[in-house]
Amino acid sequence: MNVVKRVLSGIVAGGIVFAVLYLGTRFRVQWIVGFLMLGVAYPAAVEYLQLMRRLQVPLAAPEFLIWIPVVVFSYVFFDGRYGDAALLFAIAYQVLRYLGSLPHRTGFLQAVAGVFGLLYIPWLLHFFYFIYHSGAVDQPRLGATHALVVLLMVIGYDSGAYFVGSLFGRHRAFPTVSPNKTWEGIAGGFVFAVLGALLGASFSPVWRGFAFWEGFPHILASSFLVGWAVQLGDVFESKLKRAAEVKDSGTFLPGHGGALDRIDGLLFALPVFFYYYHYVLGFL
């Protein structure tokens, strides 16, 4: 029953994401993706605050959460020109907010948690808009395919790791942090990440010519790097939940846990994908 619920909720969530990508491209309103990003970033930030509270590092919720839409839309509406400036203001505020907190150890941990939360969620997530917007000026469909490829890579890795690990997993990879993760599942995740990338590439003639011909070695290399980034993001969040003594970060999606549970791997994968295809290959 849990698997059925997991699959159905995943299909609904995936349909919403792909619909937003299509509408943004079809009507040339790329900024609509900002609302999609905020729709996962805001509940993920709320869950982050709850985890910090369980770790006895309580943050002032309104003064942290107000910066989530500010940072996200600073990257979206101004094509990234003022996003870093908004992020720096948000970071400075988090430091100043707890400067006078006593005892000093508590104030320091609160400032660190506030700064890290801003880097962990809205800053890492903004790479999704950079990936999506990279082909928006003259080829908006290409930008949407960029986003589709990285999403299907991540979904492919997660799905492959889950199902292969469930069926064939014998050797635990991270027994003290995430005992259900196995090396067999990780291997299956890499295979499905490649398949996800190829599926995404099939939606664009530019990507098809690249992925199914001379660029195939790069598909393999980037899928390997993205897969490890997804796994690292997942294990990191598992460590955070272990420290907070909770199973899931929230109840964002039935069968999938919280919003942070859903995007933990994606957050780490987005900059890896962007830097590989933008700086290494110059493809984006």
Protein Blocks (a to p, Z undefined) as FASTA:
>chain_A
ZZmmmmmmmmmmmmmmmmmmmmmmmnopaklmmmmmmmmmmmmmmmmmmmmmmnopacdf
klmmmmmmmmmmmmmmnnommmmmmmmmmmmmmmmmmmmpccfklmmmmmmmmmmmmmmm
mmmmmmmmmmmmmmmmmmmmlmmmmmmmmmmmmmmmmmmmmmmmmmmgmbdfblmlmmmb
cfklmmmmmmmmmmmmmmmmmmpmklmmmmmmmmmmmmmmmmmmmmmmmmmmmmmmmmmm
mmnopabfbjfbghklpfklmmmmmmmmmmmmmmmmmmmnomZZ
